[in-house]
Structure formats: C-alpha cells, structure tokens
Amino acid sequence: MDLKLVPLYFFVGGTIVTLVTYVGSQANKGPLAAFIAFFPALTVVTLCTVYWSGGSESAMSYAKSMVYLLPAWMLYIGAVIYLMPRLGLWPPLVIGIVLYTVASYLTVRIMHLK
C-alpha cells in the first residue's frame, strides 16, 4: 500500500461519514443520506489504488467480490431494518454484523470451491 494515499483515504472516508451523519440527522432526509453513503467515491478511490498496485486482474477481482458479497450486505441491512424498531440500535447492529460475517464467509468458501 502506498502510504502517500492514506490522507486521501482518510479525507474521502471522513467526508462521506460527515455528510451522511449531517444529512441523515435531519428529518425526512434519509434518501439523500443513503445516496451520499452509496455514492461510489470510496469505491472509485479503492478501485484506482487496487488497479495501480495490482493491475487490471486485481481490480476486477475486487469489483466482482463486491458484487458477490452484496447478498450478505442485504442480509445485514435487512436484519437492522427489521430488528431496530423492536430492539433499539445496538442489538440489531451486532446481529446484522454477525449475519454479514457468516454469510460473507460462506460466500467466499463457496466461491473457492468452484
């Protein structure tokens, strides 16, 4: 990893978190906050740095893996959406992260069996 790029990662990540927190904390701004959170700025930066460090094959592997792990992320966010009104904030986050981790592990294992 090129350490000269760490400030860029910090800036992009911090900017996204700050914007999402600011916009998301305002009533009826959830869709805009979600748009900002999903805006592919971080993906663009990471794809570029993976490409520059490892070439096209590494960048394609990274991009494909993001698609393969999308169902695990959907399981995570589904659990959070379903459980948050019933259990508050922390239990759904923990349960969702556990579900994401298990589903991601199983997905990666299945991908390597092929």
C-alpha positions in Angstrom: 0.0 0.0 0.0 1.3 3.4 -0.9 1.4 5.4 2.3 1.1 8.7 0.4 -2.5 7.8 -0.4 -3.6 7.3 3.3 -4.5 11.0 3.6 -6.7 10.7 0.6 -8.5 7.6 2.1 -8.9 9.5 5.3 -10.3 12.6 3.6 -12.8 10.7 1.4 -14.0 8.4 4.1 -14.3 11.2 6.7 -16.1 13.4 4.2 -18.7 10.7 3.4 -19.3 9.8 7.1 -19.7 13.5 8.0 -22.1 14.2 5.1 -24.2 11.1 5.9 -24.4 12.0 9.6 -25.3 15.6 8.9 -27.9 14.9 6.3 -29.3 11.7 7.9 -29.9 13.5 11.2 -32.3 15.9 9.6 -36.0 14.8 9.4 -37.1 13.3 6.0 -33.5 13.4 4.6 -33.0 9.6 4.8 -33.0 9.1 1.0 -30.4 11.8 0.5 -28.2 10.4 3.3 -28.4 7.0 1.7 -27.5 8.4 -1.7 -24.4 10.1 -0.2 -23.5 6.9 1.7 -23.8 4.8 -1.5 -22.1 7.3 -3.8 -19.2 5.4 -5.3 -16.5 7.9 -4.4 -14.8 5.4 -2.0 -15.2 2.6 -4.5 -13.6 4.7 -7.2 -10.7 5.5 -4.9 -10.2 1.9 -3.9 -10.6 0.5 -7.4 -8.0 3.0 -8.7 -5.5 2.2 -5.9 -6.0 -1.6 -6.3 -5.6 -1.2 -10.1 -2.4 0.9 -9.7 -1.0 -1.5 -7.1 -2.0 -4.8 -8.7 -3.2 -4.2 -12.2 -6.4 -5.0 -14.0 -6.8 -8.5 -12.7 -6.7 -7.4 -9.1 -9.1 -4.6 -9.7 -11.6 -6.9 -11.5 -11.3 -9.4 -8.6 -12.1 -6.7 -6.1 -15.1 -5.4 -8.1 -16.5 -8.9 -8.6 -16.1 -9.7 -5.0 -18.1 -6.6 -4.0 -21.0 -8.0 -6.2 -20.7 -11.5 -4.7 -20.9 -10.1 -1.2 -23.9 -7.9 -1.9 -26.4 -10.5 -0.7 -24.5 -10.7 2.6 -24.8 -6.9 2.9 -28.6 -7.1 2.1 -29.0 -9.7 4.9 -27.2 -7.3 7.3 -29.3 -4.3 6.4 -32.5 -6.3 6.3 -31.8 -7.5 9.9 -31.1 -4.0 11.1 -34.3 -2.6 9.5 -36.4 -5.4 10.9 -34.9 -5.5 14.4 -34.2 -1.8 15.2 -37.9 -0.9 15.9 -38.1 -4.0 18.2 -34.7 -4.0 20.0 -33.2 -0.5 19.6 -29.8 0.3 18.0 -27.1 -1.9 19.3 -28.5 -5.4 19.2 -29.6 -5.2 15.6 -26.2 -3.8 14.6 -24.4 -6.7 16.3 -26.8 -9.3 14.9 -26.6 -7.8 11.4 -22.8 -7.7 11.6 -22.7 -11.4 12.7 -25.1 -12.3 9.9 -23.0 -10.4 7.4 -19.8 -12.0 8.6 -21.2 -15.5 8.5 -22.8 -15.0 5.1 -19.7 -13.4 3.7 -17.5 -16.3 5.0 -19.9 -18.9 3.4 -20.0 -17.0 0.1 -16.2 -16.8 0.0 -15.9 -20.5 0.8 -18.4 -21.4 -1.9 -16.6 -19.2 -4.4 -13.3 -21.0 -3.7 -15.0 -24.4 -4.2 -15.7 -23.6 -7.8 
